[in-house]
Every structure is written in structure tokens, then in C-alpha cells.
Amino acid sequence: MGGQDKGLTPFRDKPMAQRIAERLAPQCDGIMINANRSQSAYKNFGYPVITDHLTGFQGPLAGMLAGLQNLHTEWMITVPCDGPFVADDYVKRMHLAAASNGHDLAVAACGDRLQPVYALINQSLAHSLGLFLSGEERKIDQWFGRHSYSIVDFSDTPEMFENVNTLEQLKILERL
């Protein structure tokens, strides 16, 4: 992306992260954005902006921990900043799966492939995640594997998992 912050990259005339937040807002009680740079630009979207407590860009789990530590609800839903096609029923389907199975964690999938940055996490797992990260582990699937979790298949909306890693991909996805 040429060093540009992906979440601030325009997608159909809006920053990707703003577009995603607007798609999630009707599905959630609140939105918060995890950003370790460009915080003032993200604050312009009108949502609280939090940063990782761990230094050195530790990966998605560090952002998930920061979210859980700043959470004012029982559940947190996560999405990456570079996936602009969030399903209209994403949050509902994740909650239904977790509730029906009695799990504190739900993970989206497309067919047999887990999409671990698309997750629903109960606040009760914050301590577990903190301990995991203090052991210098960073792999999402390894932390998920320590818990029972629901897998929610979104094969009917595979575009949800299209992400933008290059300017060429951005142009292709804007045409979808």
C-alpha cells in the first residue's frame, strides 16, 4: 500500500475503516477502533480510538486484548481494517452461534478456512488472552485452540473475506 495506513485508504470515496465502522454500527451497541498510528485521523470518524498496550506492533491479538480491556459490553466483535464487505448479518450470526453452543468465542469461516480476525469474543477471555500474550505467543489459532469456540460459516458471503493488500487489489475490489 506504499506505506499508507490501510484503514485510511479510500475505498469508494471513504476510508476503508470508516466504511467498515458504518456497516457495523447498525449491528452493534458501540464501535471502537484499534489503531497504533494515525489516531487523530481515526478519531475523525466519531468513534473511540484505542491503542495496543503492548509495544512494537505485536499483531492482531494485541489489538484484541486492547479491545477487551476497554470493553463496556459483554461481547466484542472484530473485523480487520482492510475487509470492506462486512455482511449485514455478521454480528447476529456470530452471536447466535456462540449462544447456541454456550461458547465464549465464535470464529468466522469460509468453507473449511477459518478467518480468525473475524471473531466474537466474550470479555471473560481477556485474562486468558493477556496470559497468552505474556508468554510471547502471537498466533491467533493457537490462542483460539485453548478454548471451545463456535465456527460460523459465511460461505454464502465469501466477499466478506476479500481484503486489500495492494493498490491493484483495491482497484479490483472497488469494481465488485
C-alpha positions in Angstrom: 0.0 0.0 0.0 3.0 2.2 -0.4 3.4 2.8 3.4 -0.2 4.2 3.6 -2.3 3.2 6.6 -4.7 0.6 5.1 -7.6 1.7 7.2 -7.4 5.2 5.9 -7.0 4.2 2.3 -10.0 5.4 0.3 -12.4 2.7 -0.9 -15.3 4.1 -2.9 -14.5 7.6 -1.7 -14.4 6.8 2.0 -11.6 5.5 4.2 -11.9 1.7 4.5 -12.1 1.7 8.3 -14.9 4.3 8.2 -16.8 2.3 5.7 -16.5 -0.8 7.8 -17.5 1.0 11.0 -20.6 2.4 9.3 -21.6 -1.2 8.2 -21.1 -2.5 11.7 -22.8 0.4 13.6 -26.4 -0.8 13.0 -25.3 -4.3 14.2 -23.6 -3.3 17.4 -24.1 -1.3 20.6 -20.9 0.6 20.0 -17.8 0.8 17.9 -14.2 1.3 18.9 -11.2 1.5 16.6 -7.9 -0.1 17.5 -5.1 2.0 15.8 -1.4 2.2 16.7 -0.8 5.1 14.3 -2.8 7.9 12.7 -5.1 8.1 15.8 -6.2 11.6 15.1 -7.4 10.7 11.6 -9.3 7.7 13.0 -10.9 9.9 15.7 -12.4 11.9 12.9 -14.8 9.0 12.2 -16.5 9.8 15.5 -15.7 6.6 17.4 -13.3 6.0 20.4 -9.8 5.0 19.3 -7.7 2.7 21.4 -4.1 1.6 21.1 -2.3 -1.6 21.9 -0.9 -1.8 25.4 1.9 -3.9 24.1 4.5 -2.0 22.2 6.1 -2.9 18.8 3.1 -3.8 16.7 2.5 -7.2 18.3 -0.2 -8.3 15.8 -4.0 -8.8 15.9 -4.1 -10.5 19.3 -2.6 -7.4 20.9 -5.4 -5.3 19.3 -8.0 -7.8 20.5 -6.6 -7.6 24.1 -6.7 -3.8 24.0 -10.3 -4.0 22.8 -11.3 -6.4 25.6 -9.5 -4.2 28.2 -11.5 -1.2 27.0 -14.8 -3.0 26.5 -18.0 -1.7 28.1 -20.2 -4.6 27.0 -20.0 -8.4 27.5 -19.0 -9.2 23.9 -16.6 -7.8 21.3 -16.8 -8.4 17.6 -13.7 -7.9 15.5 -13.0 -7.2 11.8 -9.8 -6.1 10.0 -9.5 -2.6 8.6 -8.9 -3.9 5.1 -12.1 -6.0 4.6 -14.7 -3.6 3.3 -17.5 -6.1 2.6 -18.8 -6.9 6.1 -22.1 -9.0 5.9 -25.2 -7.2 7.1 -25.9 -10.1 9.5 -22.4 -10.7 10.6 -22.8 -9.8 14.3 -26.2 -11.6 14.6 -24.9 -14.8 13.1 -21.8 -14.8 15.3 -23.9 -14.2 18.5 -26.4 -16.9 17.6 -23.6 -19.5 17.1 -21.9 -18.6 20.4 -25.2 -18.6 22.3 -26.5 -21.8 20.8 -23.2 -23.6 21.7 -22.6 -21.9 25.0 -19.1 -20.7 23.8 -17.3 -17.5 24.8 -15.7 -17.3 21.4 -17.0 -17.6 17.8 -14.8 -17.5 14.7 -15.9 -16.8 11.1 -15.1 -19.3 8.3 -15.5 -19.6 4.6 -15.9 -23.3 4.0 -13.1 -25.1 5.7 -10.9 -22.0 6.1 -11.1 -20.1 9.4 -10.9 -16.3 9.2 -9.5 -15.6 12.7 -9.6 -11.8 12.6 -13.3 -12.1 12.2 -14.3 -13.1 15.7 -16.7 -12.6 18.5 -15.0 -12.7 21.9 -16.5 -12.6 25.4 -15.0 -10.2 27.8 -14.3 -13.1 30.2 -11.5 -14.2 27.9 -9.4 -11.0 28.5 -7.3 -12.6 31.2 -6.6 -15.7 29.2 -5.5 -13.6 26.2 -3.3 -11.5 28.4 -1.6 -14.5 29.8 -1.1 -16.0 26.3 0.5 -12.8 25.1 2.7 -12.5 28.1 4.2 -15.9 27.1 5.2 -14.2 23.8 2.8 -16.2 21.7 1.2 -14.4 18.8 -0.7 -17.0 16.7 -4.4 -16.4 16.8 -5.3 -20.0 16.1 -3.1 -21.2 19.0 -5.0 -19.0 21.4 -8.3 -20.0 20.0 -7.3 -23.6 20.4 -7.1 -23.1 24.1 -10.9 -22.5 24.2 -14.1 -24.1 22.9 -15.4 -22.0 20.1 -18.1 -21.9 17.5 -17.3 -21.8 13.8 -19.7 -19.7 11.8 -19.7 -20.4 8.1 -20.0 -17.4 5.8 -19.6 -19.3 2.6 -22.8 -17.6 1.4 -20.9 -14.2 1.6 -17.3 -15.1 0.6 -16.7 -11.5 -0.5 -16.6 -10.6 3.2 -13.1 -12.1 3.4 -11.7 -10.2 0.4 -9.0 -7.9 1.7 -6.9 -5.2 0.3 -3.1 -5.6 0.5 -2.1 -3.7 -2.7 -3.3 -0.8 -4.7 -4.1 -3.2 -7.5 -6.3 -5.3 -5.2 -8.0 -2.1 -4.1 -8.9 -1.2 -7.7 -10.3 -4.7 -8.4 -12.4 -4.8 -5.2 -13.8 -1.3 -5.9 -15.4 -2.7 -9.1 -17.1 -5.6 -7.2 
